[in-house]
Amino acid sequence: MGQLTLRYEFDAADDFGWLDVEVRTEKFAARAGFWVQWQDVEEFGQSLRAYPIAADAPLRGAWGFEPWEGDSLIIRIEVAPYNRRGDLKVEVEVADHIEPTERLRASFLTNYPQLEAFGGSIEKLMKRQAEEAILTGS
């Protein structure tokens, strides 16, 4: 069992809103969020339609404080090929934006149809036609 849930709270004042990320696997669960431009979330969702995903070029969404690495990285979602059967590995890293040393890394497997559906869910989320986008796997 694996699940990644995204929620987005728009800010009427500018292009930044609160991206809420929740990840659950059999062993771990975590939730975190960060201020993210809605266009970046939309672009990440569109990138999930790539087929096939190259092993040396995983799909990636990353947000946080510059330079988006180490303790400055608050949210990272990465999707890469896992095996020849078409399974995909979803790696998620989330950290508390106040105490960034408090973080969790988890992963689960999914497939292309589920990833495509997730991309469509993100599109609906960003058009305010849905409250959340969910990617499931094992």
TINUVEX-559391 format. One record per residue: residue number from 1; x, y, z of N, C-alpha, C in turn. Coordinates in steps of 0.2 Angstrom, whole numbers, plus 5000, padded with zeros to 4 digits. Atoms other than C-alpha are relative to their C-alpha. Layout:
ATOM   resi   n_east   n_north   n_up   ca_east   ca_north   ca_up   c_east   c_north   c_up
ATOM    NUM        X         Y      Z         X          Y       Z        X         Y      Z
...
END
This chain:
ATOM   resi   n_east   n_north   n_up   ca_east   ca_north   ca_up   c_east   c_north   c_up
ATOM      1     5004      4994   5000      5000       5000    5000     5004      5006   5000
ATOM      2     4997      4994   5000      5006       5017    4995     4996      5005   4998
ATOM      3     5004      4994   5002      4998       5034    4993     5003      5006   5001
ATOM      4     4997      4993   5000      5003       5051    4989     4994      5005   4999
ATOM      5     5005      4996   5000      4990       5065    4992     5002      5007   5000
ATOM      6     4998      4993   5001      4992       5083    4986     4993      5004   5001
ATOM      7     5006      4996   5000      4980       5097    4991     5004      5007   4999
ATOM      8     4998      4993   5002      4982       5116    4986     4996      5005   5003
ATOM      9     5004      4995   4998      4976       5131    4995     5002      5006   4997
ATOM     10     4998      4994   5004      4976       5146    4983     5000      5006   5005
ATOM     11     5000      4994   4996      4980       5163    4990     4998      5005   4995
ATOM     12     5004      4995   5005      4969       5177    4982     5005      5006   4999
ATOM     13     4995      4994   5001      4984       5190    4984     5005      4999   4995
ATOM     14     4994      5001   5005      4997       5182    4973     5000      4993   4997
ATOM     15     4999      5007   5003      5003       5166    4963     5002      4995   5005
ATOM     16     4997      5005   4995      5009       5157    4979     4994      4998   5004
ATOM     17     5005      5003   4996      4998       5145    4988     5003      4995   5004
ATOM     18     4997      5005   4996      5000       5132    5001     4999      4993   4997
ATOM     19     5000      5007   5002      5005       5114    4994     5000      4996   5006
ATOM     20     5000      5005   4995      5000       5101    5006     5001      4993   4998
ATOM     21     4998      5007   5002      5008       5084    5004     5000      4995   5005
ATOM     22     5000      5006   4995      5004       5068    5013     5002      4994   4996
ATOM     23     4997      5006   5002      5013       5052    5010     4999      4994   5005
ATOM     24     5001      5005   4995      5008       5035    5017     5003      4993   4996
ATOM     25     4998      5006   5002      5016       5018    5015     4998      4995   5006
ATOM     26     5001      5005   4995      5015       5002    5025     5003      5001   5006
ATOM     27     4995      4998   4995      5029       5008    5036     5000      5007   5003
ATOM     28     4999      4993   4998      5028       5027    5036     4994      5004   4998
ATOM     29     5005      4996   5002      5016       5041    5035     5003      5007   5002
ATOM     30     4998      4993   4998      5020       5060    5035     4996      5005   4996
ATOM     31     5004      4995   5004      5012       5076    5030     5004      5007   5001
ATOM     32     4996      4994   5000      5021       5093    5026     4997      5005   4995
ATOM     33     5002      4995   5005      5018       5109    5016     5005      5005   4999
ATOM     34     4995      4994   5002      5026       5124    5008     4996      5004   4996
ATOM     35     5002      4995   5005      5022       5140    4999     5003      4999   4993
ATOM     36     4998      5001   5007      5022       5136    4980     4996      5003   4995
ATOM     37     5003      4996   5006      5018       5145    4964     4995      4994   4997
ATOM     38     5005      5005   5003      5002       5136    4957     5002      4998   4993
ATOM     39     4998      5002   5006      5010       5136    4940     5005      4995   5000
ATOM     40     4995      5005   5000      5024       5125    4946     4997      4993   5002
ATOM     41     5003      5007   4999      5012       5112    4953     4996      4998   4993
ATOM     42     5003      5002   5007      5002       5113    4936     5005      4997   4996
ATOM     43     4995      5003   5004      5018       5110    4927     5003      4993   5002
ATOM     44     4998      5006   4997      5023       5096    4938     4995      4995   4998
ATOM     45     5005      5004   5002      5006       5088    4934     5000      4998   4993
ATOM     46     5000      5001   5007      5008       5090    4916     5006      4995   4998
ATOM     47     4994      5004   5002      5026       5082    4916     4998      4992   5002
ATOM     48     5001      5007   4999      5018       5066    4923     4997      4996   4994
ATOM     49     5002      5003   5006      5011       5062    4906     5005      4997   4996
ATOM     50     4994      5002   5004      5028       5058    4899     5000      4992   5000
ATOM     51     4999      5008   5001      5030       5040    4892     5004      4999   4994
ATOM     52     4998      5003   4993      5041       5032    4894     5004      5005   5003
ATOM     53     4996      4996   4996      5050       5040    4908     5007      4997   4999
ATOM     54     4993      5002   5001      5069       5039    4905     5003      4998   5007
ATOM     55     4997      5002   4993      5079       5030    4919     5005      5005   5002
ATOM     56     4995      4995   4998      5092       5044    4918     4997      5007   5001
ATOM     57     5003      4993   5000      5079       5058    4918     4993      4999   5004
ATOM     58     5006      5001   4996      5066       5054    4932     4996      5007   5000
ATOM     59     5004      4994   4999      5051       5066    4934     5001      5002   5007
ATOM     60     4998      4997   4994      5054       5078    4948     4996      5006   5002
ATOM     61     5003      4994   4997      5044       5091    4958     5004      5001   5007
ATOM     62     4997      4998   4993      5054       5100    4972     4999      5007   5002
ATOM     63     5002      4994   4998      5050       5114    4982     5003      5001   5007
ATOM     64     4997      4999   4994      5058       5123    4997     5004      5007   5000
ATOM     65     4995      4994   5000      5071       5137    5001     5005      4998   4995
ATOM     66     4995      5001   5005      5084       5140    4988     5006      4997   5004
ATOM     67     5000      5002   5007      5094       5130    4983     4997      4993   4999
ATOM     68     5005      5006   5000      5081       5115    4986     5004      4994   5000
ATOM     69     4996      5006   4998      5094       5103    4993     5001      5000   5007
ATOM     70     4998      5000   4993      5099       5097    5010     4994      5002   5004
ATOM     71     5005      4998   4996      5089       5105    5024     4995      5005   4997
ATOM     72     5003      4995   5003      5083       5118    5012     4994      4997   4996
ATOM     73     5005      5004   5004      5072       5105    5002     4995      4998   5005
ATOM     74     5006      5001   4996      5055       5104    5010     4995      4995   4997
ATOM     75     5005      5005   5003      5045       5094    4997     5004      4997   4994
ATOM     76     4998      5003   5006      5052       5082    4984     4996      4994   4998
ATOM     77     5004      5006   5003      5042       5070    4973     5004      4998   4994
ATOM     78     4996      5003   5006      5052       5059    4960     4997      4994   4998
ATOM     79     5003      5006   5003      5045       5046    4949     5005      4998   4994
ATOM     80     4995      5003   5005      5057       5034    4939     4998      4993   4999
ATOM     81     5001      5007   5001      5056       5017    4931     5003      4996   5005
ATOM     82     4998      5004   4995      5058       5003    4943     5002      4993   4997
ATOM     83     4998      5007   5003      5058       4987    4932     4998      5000   4993
ATOM     84     5002      5000   5007      5055       4981    4914     4992      4999   4999
ATOM     85     5007      5001   5000      5037       4977    4918     4996      5006   5000
ATOM     86     5004      4994   5001      5032       4995    4918     4999      5003   5007
ATOM     87     5001      4997   4993      5032       4998    4937     5004      5006   5001
ATOM     88     4997      4994   4999      5037       5015    4943     5001      5001   5007
ATOM     89     4999      4999   4993      5045       5020    4959     4999      5007   5002
ATOM     90     5002      4993   4998      5038       5035    4968     5004      5001   5006
ATOM     91     4997      4998   4994      5050       5043    4980     4998      5007   5002
ATOM     92     5002      4994   4997      5044       5056    4992     5004      5002   5006
ATOM     93     4997      4998   4994      5053       5067    5004     4997      5006   5002
ATOM     94     5004      4995   4997      5044       5079    5015     5004      5002   5007
ATOM     95     4997      4998   4994      5051       5090    5029     4996      5006   5003
ATOM     96     5003      4995   4996      5044       5102    5042     5003      5007   4998
ATOM     97     4997      4994   5002      5046       5120    5035     5003      5004   5005
ATOM     98     4997      4996   4995      5050       5127    5052     5006      4996   5003
ATOM     99     4994      5004   4998      5061       5113    5058     5002      4995   4995
ATOM    100     4999      5004   5005      5068       5106    5042     5004      4994   5001
ATOM    101     4996      5006   4999      5079       5093    5050     4995      4994   5002
ATOM    102     5006      5005   4999      5062       5084    5054     4998      4998   4993
ATOM    103     5001      5002   5007      5060       5075    5038     4999      4992   4999
ATOM    104     5001      5007   5001      5054       5058    5031     5001      4999   4992
ATOM    105     5000      5002   5007      5058       5049    5015     4997      4993   4999
ATOM    106     5004      5007   5000      5047       5035    5009     4999      4999   4992
ATOM    107     5001      5002   5007      5044       5026    4992     4995      4995   5000
ATOM    108     5005      5005   5002      5031       5015    4984     5000      4999   4993
ATOM    109     5000      5002   5007      5028       5007    4967     4993      5002   4998
ATOM    110     5007      4998   5003      5014       5013    4955     5001      4998   4993
ATOM    111     4999      5002   5007      5012       5011    4936     4997      5006   4996
ATOM    112     5001      4995   5004      5009       5022    4921     4992      5002   5000
ATOM    113     5007      4998   5000      4990       5022    4921     4998      5004   5006
ATOM    114     5001      4996   4994      4989       5027    4939     5004      5007   5000
ATOM    115     4997      4993   5000      5002       5041    4936     4996      5004   4995
ATOM    116     5004      4996   5005      4992       5047    4921     4994      5003   5004
ATOM    117     5006      4998   4996      4976       5048    4932     5002      5005   5005
ATOM    118     4998      4995   4995      4986       5057    4945     5002      5007   4997
ATOM    119     4999      4994   5003      4992       5070    4933     4993      5003   4998
ATOM    120     5006      4998   5001      4974       5072    4928     4997      5003   5006
ATOM    121     5003      4998   4994      4969       5074    4946     5003      5007   5002
ATOM    122     4997      4993   4999      4982       5088    4948     4997      5005   4996
ATOM    123     5003      4995   5005      4975       5097    4933     4993      5002   5003
ATOM    124     5006      4998   4997      4958       5097    4941     5001      5004   5007
ATOM    125     4999      4996   4994      4965       5102    4958     5002      5007   4999
ATOM    126     4997      4993   5002      4974       5117    4950     4994      5004   4997
ATOM    127     5005      4996   5003      4958       5122    4941     4994      5001   5005
ATOM    128     5004      5000   4994      4949       5121    4958     4993      4996   4999
ATOM    129     5005      5004   5001      4938       5107    4952     5000      4993   5004
ATOM    130     4999      5005   4995      4944       5095    4965     5004      5002   5006
ATOM    131     4997      4998   4994      4950       5096    4983     5007      4997   5001
ATOM    132     4994      5003   5000      4964       5084    4981     5002      4995   4994
ATOM    133     4997      5005   5006      4975       5073    4969     5003      4994   5004
ATOM    134     4997      5005   4996      4979       5056    4975     5003      4995   4995
ATOM    135     4996      5006   5003      4992       5043    4968     5000      4994   5004
ATOM    136     5000      5006   4996      4990       5026    4974     5005      4995   4997
ATOM    137     4995      5005   5003      5002       5011    4972     5000      4994   5006
ATOM    138     4999      5006   4995      5009       4996    4982     5007      5001   5003
END
